[in-house]
Amino acid sequence: MTDFSALLRQYTLAVLPWQLGQIQADTARPAATQISCRNNADGQKADGQQADPMRTTESMLRAAQRVPHPHVLLMGLGDGSAAAALARRLPAGRTLTVVEASPEKLRAAFPDSTGTPADAGAVWWMQGRHTVLCDTSPKALVYLLLATGRTAARSTMMLNTALPPAEKTFYRQIQRLLLSAGAVTAPASPPCPPAEAVSFCAILHPQEPRLEEFFAQLPHWLTEAVIVWDADRVPAGVPQAACTVRHLARPLANDFSRQRNEALRHATGSWVLFLDGDERFDSKQWQALPAVVHAAAEHGAGGVLFPRVTFWPDKDTMLAGFGMWPDMQLRLMRRSAGLHFRGRVHEVAQGTEGTLALAPAITIRHLSRLHKDEAALAAKLAVFDNAAGRNAHRLNKAYPTLPAQFFSAVEACYNTVTLILLGPAG
């Protein structure tokens, strides 16, 4: 049986030693702007002084005891006193997970947490049923909480009232995401091919490595594959696939959105599914996709996001932390008149109809760092820079990583055909 507290602890310990200056990644940290607070409803007095820590802790303990859910989620570490008190006094059978978005704050509160395993006995969250989940990325925090059963329905969520107002804004966002996430499971044996046709789309360069593998992954149930090549003409000897493939040629001209919109223009299916040349689904996930399409259509979702893992530096290790995982990608969309891509680079799909959903157990495998050497990767980033019109991309030599087994364990927490219904697209 999986020890979910240990799983969250493993993630936190991978992220914790790193500082934002060491890596370049998208992050979503607590807002830096100050928010006025005219009364002490959130545990802060009007003159800016903090409420009595003992009274604050007792108030949180009473809240945790009123509804005996198996999990208690404390949003924000604060000075650590409330978390330590909850960890000491929660009865057996209940777990405490502190959700913290600042590795710096966690390191400052528990300097021994980045030391040797022998130091773990001095840190309450480094062993046993209680733990801290830490990352700057709200998507990673929510994804891991949901995966390990820390859902709104099974958890008592509380905001650490000792936090400054700006941090409370961030943690309220986490609470809202957890409250709005509703999971549904598609039928185990949906129609295959799906009742609604799916067009696969990709924009490719003729020199992309391992194109044979890319085309070999495509299943027969796809209505078609629409491939737009960055070239003046379709390359000779293109690999075969199990489905019908339509090949088009159009030079990139430093505009990735134009390429994707060209693929959309030629697609005929009710749904479109995009992957890049260095991305793969495994066979089990391809088999589950018809069920995902069925569930998305049944529940009014117009777009489905997939988590994405990036292998680095080898096939047994993947990037983690600071927005590099789960790296949610909107790749399955209901085709509509308003659907289009914007942005010359790192293009974004816009105009999806209905709500969004997440397929948490169908993970895109991003293989660029396995298939390309440093020179090829640098050339790829140069193409991105040309499209962006500035030098904005670079290779870093070091990243937080976790073993592939960690990501497999998290993925296994979800049913393959589960959808998590999110809010409206926008």
KEMARSE-465693 format. One record per residue (C-alpha): residue in three letters; x, y, z. Coordinates in Angstrom, 1 decimal, decimal comma, always signed. Example, Ala and Ser with C-alpha at 12.3 -4.5 7.8 and 13.67 -1.06 7.14 Angstrom:
REM KEMARSE-465693
{res: ALA&u: +12,3&v: -4,5&w: +7,8}
{res: SER&u: +13,7&v: -1,1&w: +7,1}
//
This chain:
REM KEMARSE-465693
{res: MET&u: +0,0&v: +0,0&w: +0,0}
{res: THR&u: +1,4&v: +3,4&w: -1,0}
{res: ASP&u: +2,5&v: +5,7&w: +1,9}
{res: PHE&u: +1,0&v: +8,9&w: +0,5}
{res: SER&u: +2,6&v: +11,1&w: +3,2}
{res: ALA&u: +6,0&v: +9,6&w: +2,3}
{res: LEU&u: +5,3&v: +10,4&w: -1,4}
{res: LEU&u: +4,6&v: +14,0&w: -0,7}
{res: ARG&u: +7,6&v: +14,2&w: +1,6}
{res: GLN&u: +9,8&v: +12,8&w: -1,2}
{res: TYR&u: +8,6&v: +15,6&w: -3,5}
{res: THR&u: +9,2&v: +18,3&w: -1,0}
{res: LEU&u: +12,7&v: +17,1&w: -0,2}
{res: ALA&u: +13,6&v: +17,1&w: -3,9}
{res: VAL&u: +12,4&v: +20,7&w: -4,3}
{res: LEU&u: +13,6&v: +22,1&w: -1,0}
{res: PRO&u: +17,3&v: +22,6&w: -1,5}
{res: TRP&u: +16,8&v: +24,6&w: -4,7}
{res: GLN&u: +16,7&v: +28,4&w: -4,9}
{res: LEU&u: +14,9&v: +30,3&w: -7,7}
{res: GLY&u: +18,1&v: +31,9&w: -8,8}
{res: GLN&u: +19,5&v: +28,5&w: -9,7}
{res: ILE&u: +16,9&v: +27,6&w: -12,4}
{res: GLN&u: +14,8&v: +29,5&w: -14,9}
{res: ALA&u: +11,3&v: +28,2&w: -14,8}
{res: ASP&u: +7,7&v: +29,5&w: -14,7}
{res: THR&u: +6,7&v: +30,0&w: -11,1}
{res: ALA&u: +3,6&v: +31,2&w: -9,4}
{res: ARG&u: +4,6&v: +32,4&w: -6,0}
{res: PRO&u: +2,4&v: +34,2&w: -3,4}
{res: ALA&u: +1,4&v: +37,6&w: -4,6}
{res: ALA&u: +3,9&v: +40,3&w: -3,7}
{res: THR&u: +1,4&v: +43,1&w: -3,6}
{res: GLN&u: +0,0&v: +44,0&w: -0,2}
{res: ILE&u: -3,8&v: +43,7&w: +0,4}
{res: SER&u: -5,4&v: +46,0&w: +3,0}
{res: CYS&u: -6,9&v: +44,3&w: +6,1}
{res: ARG&u: -9,1&v: +46,6&w: +8,2}
{res: ASN&u: -10,1&v: +44,1&w: +10,9}
{res: ASN&u: -8,9&v: +40,9&w: +12,5}
{res: ALA&u: -11,2&v: +38,5&w: +10,7}
{res: ASP&u: -8,2&v: +36,7&w: +9,3}
{res: GLY&u: -6,2&v: +36,8&w: +12,4}
{res: GLN&u: -4,5&v: +40,1&w: +11,8}
{res: LYS&u: -5,3&v: +43,3&w: +13,8}
{res: ALA&u: -6,1&v: +46,6&w: +12,1}
{res: ASP&u: -2,8&v: +48,1&w: +13,2}
{res: GLY&u: -0,9&v: +45,3&w: +11,4}
{res: GLN&u: +0,1&v: +43,3&w: +14,5}
{res: GLN&u: -0,4&v: +39,6&w: +14,4}
{res: ALA&u: -3,1&v: +38,0&w: +16,5}
{res: ASP&u: -2,1&v: +36,0&w: +19,6}
{res: PRO&u: -0,4&v: +32,8&w: +18,2}
{res: MET&u: -1,8&v: +30,6&w: +21,1}
{res: ARG&u: -5,3&v: +31,7&w: +20,4}
{res: THR&u: -4,8&v: +31,2&w: +16,7}
{res: THR&u: -3,5&v: +27,7&w: +17,2}
{res: GLU&u: -6,4&v: +26,8&w: +19,5}
{res: SER&u: -8,9&v: +28,1&w: +17,0}
{res: MET&u: -7,4&v: +25,9&w: +14,3}
{res: LEU&u: -7,4&v: +22,9&w: +16,5}
{res: ARG&u: -11,1&v: +23,4&w: +17,3}
{res: ALA&u: -11,9&v: +23,7&w: +13,6}
{res: ALA&u: -10,0&v: +20,5&w: +12,8}
{res: GLN&u: -11,9&v: +18,6&w: +15,5}
{res: ARG&u: -15,4&v: +19,8&w: +14,4}
{res: VAL&u: -15,4&v: +17,8&w: +11,2}
{res: PRO&u: -13,3&v: +14,6&w: +11,6}
{res: HIS&u: -12,1&v: +14,2&w: +8,0}
{res: PRO&u: -9,1&v: +11,9&w: +7,6}
{res: HIS&u: -6,9&v: +14,7&w: +6,4}
{res: VAL&u: -6,2&v: +18,2&w: +7,7}
{res: LEU&u: -4,7&v: +20,7&w: +5,2}
{res: LEU&u: -3,1&v: +23,7&w: +6,7}
{res: MET&u: -2,5&v: +26,4&w: +4,1}
{res: GLY&u: +0,8&v: +28,1&w: +4,8}
{res: LEU&u: +3,5&v: +27,2&w: +7,3}
{res: GLY&u: +3,7&v: +30,6&w: +8,9}
{res: ASP&u: +6,2&v: +30,5&w: +11,8}
{res: GLY&u: +5,6&v: +26,8&w: +12,1}
{res: SER&u: +4,1&v: +26,9&w: +15,6}
{res: ALA&u: +0,5&v: +26,1&w: +14,5}
{res: ALA&u: +1,7&v: +23,3&w: +12,3}
{res: ALA&u: +3,7&v: +21,7&w: +15,1}
{res: ALA&u: +0,8&v: +22,0&w: +17,6}
{res: LEU&u: -1,6&v: +20,4&w: +15,1}
{res: ALA&u: +0,9&v: +17,6&w: +14,5}
{res: ARG&u: +1,3&v: +16,9&w: +18,2}
{res: ARG&u: -2,4&v: +17,0&w: +19,0}
{res: LEU&u: -4,3&v: +15,5&w: +16,0}
{res: PRO&u: -5,7&v: +12,1&w: +17,0}
{res: ALA&u: -4,5&v: +8,8&w: +15,5}
{res: GLY&u: -5,9&v: +8,1&w: +12,1}
{res: ARG&u: -5,8&v: +11,7&w: +10,9}
{res: THR&u: -3,0&v: +13,2&w: +8,9}
{res: LEU&u: -1,7&v: +16,7&w: +8,7}
{res: THR&u: -0,4&v: +18,1&w: +5,5}
{res: VAL&u: +1,0&v: +21,6&w: +5,5}
{res: VAL&u: +0,9&v: +23,3&w: +2,1}
{res: GLU&u: +3,7&v: +25,7&w: +1,7}
{res: ALA&u: +4,7&v: +27,7&w: -1,5}
{res: SER&u: +8,0&v: +29,0&w: -0,3}
{res: PRO&u: +11,0&v: +26,6&w: -0,1}
{res: GLU&u: +13,0&v: +29,5&w: +1,4}
{res: LYS&u: +10,5&v: +29,8&w: +4,3}
{res: LEU&u: +10,5&v: +26,0&w: +4,9}
{res: ARG&u: +14,4&v: +25,9&w: +4,9}
{res: ALA&u: +14,5&v: +28,8&w: +7,4}
{res: ALA&u: +12,0&v: +27,2&w: +9,7}
{res: PHE&u: +13,6&v: +23,7&w: +9,5}
{res: PRO&u: +17,3&v: +24,0&w: +8,7}
{res: ASP&u: +17,8&v: +20,4&w: +9,5}
{res: SER&u: +15,4&v: +19,3&w: +6,8}
{res: THR&u: +18,1&v: +19,6&w: +4,1}
{res: GLY&u: +20,7&v: +17,7&w: +6,2}
{res: THR&u: +21,4&v: +14,0&w: +6,6}
{res: PRO&u: +18,7&v: +11,4&w: +7,2}
{res: ALA&u: +19,9&v: +11,3&w: +10,8}
{res: ASP&u: +18,6&v: +14,8&w: +11,3}
{res: ALA&u: +15,0&v: +13,6&w: +10,4}
{res: GLY&u: +14,2&v: +12,8&w: +14,0}
{res: ALA&u: +14,4&v: +16,5&w: +14,9}
{res: VAL&u: +11,9&v: +17,5&w: +12,3}
{res: TRP&u: +8,3&v: +16,5&w: +12,9}
{res: TRP&u: +7,2&v: +16,4&w: +9,2}
{res: MET&u: +10,1&v: +14,2&w: +8,0}
{res: GLN&u: +8,7&v: +11,0&w: +9,3}
{res: GLY&u: +5,3&v: +9,4&w: +10,2}
{res: ARG&u: +1,9&v: +10,4&w: +9,0}
{res: HIS&u: +2,3&v: +14,2&w: +9,0}
{res: THR&u: +4,2&v: +16,1&w: +6,3}
{res: VAL&u: +4,8&v: +19,3&w: +4,4}
{res: LEU&u: +4,1&v: +19,6&w: +0,7}
{res: CYS&u: +6,2&v: +22,4&w: -0,8}
{res: ASP&u: +6,5&v: +23,9&w: -4,2}
{res: THR&u: +6,1&v: +27,3&w: -5,8}
{res: SER&u: +3,6&v: +25,9&w: -8,4}
{res: PRO&u: -0,1&v: +25,8&w: -7,4}
{res: LYS&u: -0,7&v: +23,3&w: -10,2}
{res: ALA&u: +1,8&v: +20,9&w: -8,7}
{res: LEU&u: +0,4&v: +21,4&w: -5,2}
{res: VAL&u: -3,2&v: +20,7&w: -6,2}
{res: TYR&u: -2,3&v: +17,8&w: -8,5}
{res: LEU&u: -0,4&v: +16,0&w: -5,7}
{res: LEU&u: -3,1&v: +16,7&w: -3,1}
{res: LEU&u: -5,8&v: +15,3&w: -5,3}
{res: ALA&u: -3,6&v: +12,3&w: -6,3}
{res: THR&u: -3,0&v: +11,4&w: -2,6}
{res: GLY&u: -6,6&v: +11,6&w: -1,5}
{res: ARG&u: -6,4&v: +15,1&w: +0,0}
{res: THR&u: -9,5&v: +16,2&w: -1,7}
{res: ALA&u: -12,0&v: +18,8&w: -0,4}
{res: ALA&u: -14,5&v: +16,0&w: +0,4}
{res: ARG&u: -12,0&v: +14,2&w: +2,6}
{res: SER&u: -10,1&v: +17,0&w: +4,1}
{res: THR&u: -10,6&v: +19,8&w: +6,6}
{res: MET&u: -9,0&v: +22,8&w: +4,9}
{res: MET&u: -7,9&v: +25,8&w: +7,0}
{res: LEU&u: -6,0&v: +28,9&w: +6,3}
{res: ASN&u: -3,1&v: +29,6&w: +8,6}
{res: THR&u: -4,5&v: +32,8&w: +10,2}
{res: ALA&u: -1,0&v: +34,0&w: +11,2}
{res: LEU&u: +0,0&v: +34,6&w: +7,5}
{res: PRO&u: +0,4&v: +38,1&w: +6,1}
{res: PRO&u: -2,5&v: +39,1&w: +3,8}
{res: ALA&u: -0,6&v: +38,8&w: +0,6}
{res: GLU&u: +0,2&v: +35,1&w: +1,3}
{res: LYS&u: -3,4&v: +34,4&w: +2,2}
{res: THR&u: -4,5&v: +35,4&w: -1,3}
{res: PHE&u: -2,3&v: +32,7&w: -2,8}
{res: TYR&u: -3,5&v: +30,0&w: -0,5}
{res: ARG&u: -7,2&v: +30,9&w: -1,0}
{res: GLN&u: -6,5&v: +30,2&w: -4,7}
{res: ILE&u: -5,3&v: +26,7&w: -3,7}
{res: GLN&u: -8,5&v: +26,2&w: -1,6}
{res: ARG&u: -10,7&v: +27,3&w: -4,5}
{res: LEU&u: -9,0&v: +24,9&w: -6,9}
{res: LEU&u: -9,5&v: +22,0&w: -4,5}
{res: LEU&u: -13,1&v: +22,9&w: -3,9}
{res: SER&u: -13,9&v: +23,2&w: -7,6}
{res: ALA&u: -12,2&v: +20,0&w: -8,7}
{res: GLY&u: -14,8&v: +17,3&w: -9,4}
{res: ALA&u: -13,7&v: +13,8&w: -10,5}
{res: VAL&u: -15,7&v: +11,6&w: -12,8}
{res: THR&u: -14,8&v: +8,2&w: -14,2}
{res: ALA&u: -15,6&v: +7,2&w: -17,8}
{res: PRO&u: -17,1&v: +3,8&w: -18,7}
{res: ALA&u: -14,4&v: +1,1&w: -18,8}
{res: SER&u: -15,4&v: +0,0&w: -22,3}
{res: PRO&u: -16,5&v: +3,1&w: -24,3}
{res: PRO&u: -17,0&v: +2,9&w: -28,1}
{res: CYS&u: -13,7&v: +2,4&w: -29,9}
{res: PRO&u: -13,4&v: +4,3&w: -32,2}
{res: PRO&u: -15,1&v: +7,0&w: -30,1}
{res: ALA&u: -18,6&v: +8,0&w: -31,1}
{res: GLU&u: -17,2&v: +11,5&w: -31,9}
{res: ALA&u: -14,3&v: +11,5&w: -34,4}
{res: VAL&u: -10,9&v: +12,6&w: -33,3}
{res: SER&u: -8,3&v: +14,2&w: -35,6}
{res: PHE&u: -4,7&v: +14,0&w: -34,5}
{res: CYS&u: -2,6&v: +17,1&w: -35,4}
{res: ALA&u: +1,1&v: +17,8&w: -35,3}
{res: ILE&u: +3,6&v: +20,3&w: -36,7}
{res: LEU&u: +6,9&v: +18,7&w: -37,5}
{res: HIS&u: +10,3&v: +19,5&w: -38,8}
{res: PRO&u: +11,8&v: +17,0&w: -41,3}
{res: GLN&u: +14,9&v: +16,6&w: -39,1}
{res: GLU&u: +13,0&v: +15,8&w: -35,9}
{res: PRO&u: +14,7&v: +12,7&w: -34,4}
{res: ARG&u: +12,9&v: +9,3&w: -34,3}
{res: LEU&u: +10,0&v: +10,2&w: -36,5}
{res: GLU&u: +9,3&v: +6,5&w: -37,1}
{res: GLU&u: +8,5&v: +6,1&w: -33,4}
{res: PHE&u: +6,3&v: +9,2&w: -33,4}
{res: PHE&u: +4,1&v: +7,9&w: -36,2}
{res: ALA&u: +4,2&v: +4,3&w: -34,9}
{res: GLN&u: +2,4&v: +5,4&w: -31,7}
{res: LEU&u: -0,7&v: +6,6&w: -33,6}
{res: PRO&u: -3,6&v: +4,1&w: -33,2}
{res: HIS&u: -6,0&v: +3,0&w: -35,9}
{res: TRP&u: -9,1&v: +4,5&w: -34,2}
{res: LEU&u: -8,0&v: +8,1&w: -35,0}
{res: THR&u: -10,1&v: +9,5&w: -37,8}
{res: GLU&u: -7,0&v: +11,0&w: -39,4}
{res: ALA&u: -3,7&v: +12,5&w: -38,7}
{res: VAL&u: -3,0&v: +16,0&w: -40,1}
{res: ILE&u: +0,7&v: +16,8&w: -40,2}
{res: VAL&u: +2,1&v: +20,2&w: -41,1}
{res: TRP&u: +5,8&v: +20,1&w: -42,1}
{res: ASP&u: +8,1&v: +23,0&w: -41,7}
{res: ALA&u: +9,3&v: +22,7&w: -45,3}
{res: ASP&u: +8,6&v: +23,9&w: -48,8}
{res: ARG&u: +7,3&v: +20,5&w: -49,7}
{res: VAL&u: +6,4&v: +17,3&w: -47,9}
{res: PRO&u: +9,5&v: +15,2&w: -47,2}
{res: ALA&u: +10,0&v: +12,0&w: -49,2}
{res: GLY&u: +9,7&v: +8,7&w: -47,4}
{res: VAL&u: +7,6&v: +9,9&w: -44,5}
{res: PRO&u: +6,9&v: +7,1&w: -42,0}
{res: GLN&u: +3,7&v: +5,1&w: -42,1}
{res: ALA&u: +1,0&v: +5,1&w: -39,4}
{res: ALA&u: -2,0&v: +2,8&w: -38,5}
{res: CYS&u: -4,4&v: +5,6&w: -39,3}
{res: THR&u: -5,0&v: +7,8&w: -42,4}
{res: VAL&u: -2,4&v: +10,6&w: -42,6}
{res: ARG&u: -2,7&v: +13,9&w: -44,5}
{res: HIS&u: +0,6&v: +15,6&w: -45,1}
{res: LEU&u: +0,9&v: +19,4&w: -45,7}
{res: ALA&u: +4,0&v: +21,6&w: -46,2}
{res: ARG&u: +4,4&v: +25,1&w: -44,9}
{res: PRO&u: +7,6&v: +26,9&w: -43,8}
{res: LEU&u: +7,5&v: +27,9&w: -40,1}
{res: ALA&u: +8,4&v: +31,5&w: -40,8}
{res: ASN&u: +8,9&v: +32,1&w: -37,0}
{res: ASP&u: +5,2&v: +31,6&w: -36,2}
{res: PHE&u: +4,2&v: +28,4&w: -34,4}
{res: SER&u: +0,6&v: +29,4&w: -34,1}
{res: ARG&u: +0,2&v: +29,7&w: -37,9}
{res: GLN&u: +1,4&v: +26,1&w: -38,2}
{res: ARG&u: -1,1&v: +24,8&w: -35,6}
{res: ASN&u: -4,0&v: +26,9&w: -37,1}
{res: GLU&u: -3,1&v: +25,4&w: -40,5}
{res: ALA&u: -3,5&v: +21,9&w: -39,0}
{res: LEU&u: -6,8&v: +23,0&w: -37,5}
{res: ARG&u: -8,1&v: +24,3&w: -40,8}
{res: HIS&u: -7,6&v: +20,9&w: -42,4}
{res: ALA&u: -8,9&v: +18,7&w: -39,5}
{res: THR&u: -12,3&v: +17,2&w: -39,9}
{res: GLY&u: -12,9&v: +15,5&w: -36,6}
{res: SER&u: -15,2&v: +16,7&w: -33,8}
{res: TRP&u: -12,2&v: +16,7&w: -31,6}
{res: VAL&u: -8,5&v: +17,6&w: -32,2}
{res: LEU&u: -5,6&v: +16,1&w: -30,4}
{res: PHE&u: -2,1&v: +17,7&w: -30,6}
{res: LEU&u: +1,3&v: +16,3&w: -29,8}
{res: ASP&u: +4,8&v: +17,6&w: -30,6}
{res: GLY&u: +7,4&v: +15,6&w: -32,4}
{res: ASP&u: +9,3&v: +14,9&w: -29,2}
{res: GLU&u: +6,2&v: +13,8&w: -27,2}
{res: ARG&u: +4,6&v: +10,4&w: -26,7}
{res: PHE&u: +1,7&v: +8,7&w: -25,1}
{res: ASP&u: +2,3&v: +5,1&w: -24,1}
{res: SER&u: +0,1&v: +2,3&w: -25,4}
{res: LYS&u: -2,1&v: +2,1&w: -22,2}
{res: GLN&u: -2,8&v: +5,8&w: -22,4}
{res: TRP&u: -3,7&v: +5,6&w: -26,1}
{res: GLN&u: -6,2&v: +2,8&w: -25,2}
{res: ALA&u: -7,7&v: +5,0&w: -22,5}
{res: LEU&u: -8,2&v: +8,1&w: -24,7}
{res: PRO&u: -11,5&v: +7,1&w: -26,3}
{res: ALA&u: -12,9&v: +6,9&w: -22,8}
{res: VAL&u: -11,6&v: +10,3&w: -22,0}
{res: VAL&u: -13,2&v: +11,8&w: -25,1}
{res: HIS&u: -16,5&v: +10,1&w: -24,2}
{res: ALA&u: -16,4&v: +11,5&w: -20,6}
{res: ALA&u: -15,4&v: +15,0&w: -21,8}
{res: ALA&u: -18,3&v: +15,1&w: -24,3}
{res: GLU&u: -20,7&v: +13,7&w: -21,7}
{res: HIS&u: -19,8&v: +16,3&w: -19,1}
{res: GLY&u: -19,6&v: +19,3&w: -21,4}
{res: ALA&u: -15,9&v: +19,8&w: -21,4}
{res: GLY&u: -14,5&v: +21,6&w: -24,4}
{res: GLY&u: -10,9&v: +21,0&w: -23,6}
{res: VAL&u: -8,8&v: +18,4&w: -21,8}
{res: LEU&u: -5,4&v: +19,1&w: -20,2}
{res: PHE&u: -2,7&v: +16,4&w: -19,7}
{res: PRO&u: +0,2&v: +16,5&w: -17,3}
{res: ARG&u: +3,6&v: +16,4&w: -19,0}
{res: VAL&u: +6,9&v: +14,9&w: -17,7}
{res: THR&u: +10,3&v: +15,8&w: -19,1}
{res: PHE&u: +13,0&v: +13,2&w: -18,9}
{res: TRP&u: +16,4&v: +14,6&w: -17,8}
{res: PRO&u: +19,2&v: +13,7&w: -17,8}
{res: ASP&u: +18,3&v: +10,1&w: -18,6}
{res: LYS&u: +15,3&v: +7,8&w: -19,0}
{res: ASP&u: +15,1&v: +7,0&w: -15,3}
{res: THR&u: +14,9&v: +10,6&w: -14,0}
{res: MET&u: +12,5&v: +13,5&w: -14,6}
{res: LEU&u: +12,3&v: +17,2&w: -13,9}
{res: ALA&u: +10,3&v: +18,4&w: -10,9}
{res: GLY&u: +9,4&v: +21,6&w: -9,1}
{res: PHE&u: +9,1&v: +25,3&w: -9,8}
{res: GLY&u: +6,5&v: +24,9&w: -12,6}
{res: MET&u: +8,5&v: +22,2&w: -14,6}
{res: TRP&u: +6,0&v: +19,5&w: -13,5}
{res: PRO&u: +3,1&v: +18,7&w: -13,9}
{res: ASP&u: +3,4&v: +21,2&w: -16,7}
{res: MET&u: -0,3&v: +21,0&w: -17,7}
{res: GLN&u: -0,9&v: +21,0&w: -21,5}
{res: LEU&u: -4,2&v: +21,7&w: -23,2}
{res: ARG&u: -4,0&v: +19,3&w: -26,1}
{res: LEU&u: -7,4&v: +17,7&w: -26,6}
{res: MET&u: -10,1&v: +20,2&w: -27,8}
{res: ARG&u: -13,5&v: +20,1&w: -29,3}
{res: ARG&u: -13,2&v: +21,6&w: -32,7}
{res: SER&u: -15,3&v: +24,8&w: -33,1}
{res: ALA&u: -15,4&v: +27,9&w: -35,3}
{res: GLY&u: -13,7&v: +30,0&w: -32,5}
{res: LEU&u: -10,9&v: +27,6&w: -31,7}
{res: HIS&u: -7,5&v: +29,0&w: -32,7}
{res: PHE&u: -3,9&v: +29,4&w: -31,4}
{res: ARG&u: -2,3&v: +32,7&w: -30,5}
{res: GLY&u: +1,4&v: +33,5&w: -29,9}
{res: ARG&u: +4,3&v: +33,2&w: -32,3}
{res: VAL&u: +6,1&v: +30,9&w: -29,8}
{res: HIS&u: +4,7&v: +28,9&w: -26,8}
{res: GLU&u: +1,4&v: +29,3&w: -28,5}
{res: VAL&u: -1,9&v: +29,0&w: -26,5}
{res: ALA&u: -5,2&v: +27,6&w: -27,6}
{res: GLN&u: -8,0&v: +30,0&w: -27,3}
{res: GLY&u: -11,8&v: +29,9&w: -28,1}
{res: THR&u: -12,5&v: +26,5&w: -26,5}
{res: GLU&u: -16,2&v: +26,1&w: -25,7}
{res: GLY&u: -17,5&v: +24,7&w: -22,4}
{res: THR&u: -15,4&v: +23,8&w: -19,3}
{res: LEU&u: -11,9&v: +22,4&w: -19,0}
{res: ALA&u: -11,0&v: +19,1&w: -17,6}
{res: LEU&u: -7,8&v: +17,3&w: -16,6}
{res: ALA&u: -7,0&v: +13,7&w: -17,4}
{res: PRO&u: -4,5&v: +13,2&w: -14,5}
{res: ALA&u: -3,3&v: +9,7&w: -15,4}
{res: ILE&u: -2,7&v: +10,3&w: -19,1}
{res: THR&u: +0,8&v: +11,8&w: -19,1}
{res: ILE&u: +2,6&v: +13,3&w: -22,1}
{res: ARG&u: +6,2&v: +12,0&w: -22,2}
{res: HIS&u: +8,5&v: +14,8&w: -23,2}
{res: LEU&u: +11,6&v: +13,2&w: -24,7}
{res: SER&u: +13,5&v: +16,1&w: -26,2}
{res: ARG&u: +16,4&v: +15,9&w: -23,8}
{res: LEU&u: +16,8&v: +12,2&w: -24,5}
{res: HIS&u: +16,6&v: +12,4&w: -28,3}
{res: LYS&u: +18,7&v: +15,5&w: -28,8}
{res: ASP&u: +22,2&v: +16,4&w: -27,9}
{res: GLU&u: +23,1&v: +19,8&w: -26,5}
{res: ALA&u: +23,8&v: +21,3&w: -30,0}
{res: ALA&u: +20,4&v: +20,2&w: -31,3}
{res: LEU&u: +18,7&v: +21,5&w: -28,2}
{res: ALA&u: +20,5&v: +24,8&w: -28,5}
{res: ALA&u: +19,4&v: +25,0&w: -32,2}
{res: LYS&u: +15,8&v: +24,3&w: -31,1}
{res: LEU&u: +15,9&v: +27,1&w: -28,5}
{res: ALA&u: +17,4&v: +29,4&w: -31,2}
{res: VAL&u: +14,2&v: +28,8&w: -33,3}
{res: PHE&u: +12,1&v: +29,8&w: -30,2}
{res: ASP&u: +14,2&v: +32,9&w: -29,8}
{res: ASN&u: +13,7&v: +33,9&w: -33,4}
{res: ALA&u: +10,0&v: +33,5&w: -33,1}
{res: ALA&u: +9,9&v: +35,4&w: -29,9}
{res: GLY&u: +12,1&v: +38,2&w: -31,3}
{res: ARG&u: +14,4&v: +38,1&w: -28,3}
{res: ASN&u: +16,9&v: +35,8&w: -26,5}
{res: ALA&u: +14,5&v: +34,3&w: -23,9}
{res: HIS&u: +15,5&v: +30,6&w: -23,9}
{res: ARG&u: +18,5&v: +28,9&w: -22,5}
{res: LEU&u: +19,8&v: +25,5&w: -21,4}
{res: ASN&u: +20,4&v: +25,1&w: -17,7}
{res: LYS&u: +22,9&v: +22,5&w: -16,4}
{res: ALA&u: +21,0&v: +21,6&w: -13,2}
{res: TYR&u: +17,4&v: +21,1&w: -12,2}
{res: PRO&u: +15,5&v: +19,5&w: -9,3}
{res: THR&u: +14,7&v: +15,9&w: -10,4}
{res: LEU&u: +13,0&v: +12,8&w: -9,1}
{res: PRO&u: +13,2&v: +9,2&w: -10,2}
{res: ALA&u: +10,7&v: +8,0&w: -12,8}
{res: GLN&u: +9,2&v: +5,6&w: -10,2}
{res: PHE&u: +8,0&v: +8,6&w: -8,3}
{res: PHE&u: +5,9&v: +9,9&w: -11,2}
{res: SER&u: +4,6&v: +6,4&w: -12,0}
{res: ALA&u: +3,5&v: +6,1&w: -8,4}
{res: VAL&u: +1,6&v: +9,4&w: -8,6}
{res: GLU&u: +0,1&v: +8,5&w: -11,9}
{res: ALA&u: -1,1&v: +5,2&w: -10,5}
{res: CYS&u: -3,1&v: +7,0&w: -7,8}
{res: TYR&u: -5,6&v: +7,9&w: -10,5}
{res: ASN&u: -7,8&v: +5,7&w: -12,6}
{res: THR&u: -6,6&v: +5,9&w: -16,2}
{res: VAL&u: -10,0&v: +7,0&w: -17,4}
{res: THR&u: -10,6&v: +9,6&w: -14,6}
{res: LEU&u: -11,4&v: +13,2&w: -15,5}
{res: ILE&u: -11,1&v: +16,1&w: -13,1}
{res: LEU&u: -13,7&v: +18,7&w: -14,1}
{res: LEU&u: -12,3&v: +22,2&w: -13,7}
{res: GLY&u: -13,8&v: +25,6&w: -14,3}
{res: PRO&u: -14,8&v: +27,3&w: -17,5}
{res: ALA&u: -12,2&v: +27,9&w: -20,2}
{res: GLY&u: -10,9&v: +31,3&w: -20,2}
//
